[in-house]
Amino acid sequence: MAKKEKRISINALERIAKEQAPGIITEQWYDIEVSIKPFLPLMEMLEFCMEIVDTCFLDDGDFMPEVMDFIVKSGVLTHYANFTLPDSISKRYWLVYNTDAVDMVMRHINLAQLQEIVDSANRKIAYICNSESATIRAKMDEFLESVGAMQEQTEDVFGGLSQEDVGALLSAVQSSGELSEEKIVEAYVDLMRRQASDAPAPPTLVEVK
């Protein structure tokens, strides 16, 4: 009979983790007391990651990878340490790049975790960009199908018109200042009415006495 593998208990692992987990570090930086967390808990790690992702996209959906490194440095100060940064992006940028605060904090944090946060943000951004591209491609395919269907309908409706009739129809649509299916139909109906009114009257039957 095979010997049953002895499993390490949760309590034993938790005891070792408590012994190894570093506590809050206090650093004197230019006569300022800075509190630094060497490691972020799960929820704060997720918050930091999404903060990087969200800030790289503008309200109109435009992607700005140029700000990613700056956002990471800002997050190092606000998530790992007790720094407060201004809402003004330009002022925040000036503060981050004109002090050694980021370097000071990074000397005390778990760099492996920080790298994992950045890598996760990159994967999330790639997923969003690929999803947007797929959506755009689907919409383009749908648009092309609609154009093709409209072209077939147009050929069915206007197939019997002469070149002069088509020219008159296009002129009517153009003069309306708007190109839409409704305007095309209106112009077509108007053309048919005018052609009917211009057509010679049918011959009158003369009663033979």
Buried (B, 14 or more C-beta within 10 A) or exposed (E): EEEEEEEEEEEEEEEEEEEEEEEEBEBEBEEEEBEBBBBBEEEEBEEBBEBBBEBBBEEEEEEEEEBBEBBBBBBBBBBBBBBEBEEEBEEBBEBBEEBEBBEBBBEBBBEEBBEEBBEBBBEBBEEBEEEEEEEEEEEEEEEEEEEEEEEEEEEEEBEEBEEEBEEBBEEBBEEBEEEEEEBBEBBBEEBEEEEEEEEEEEEEEEEEE
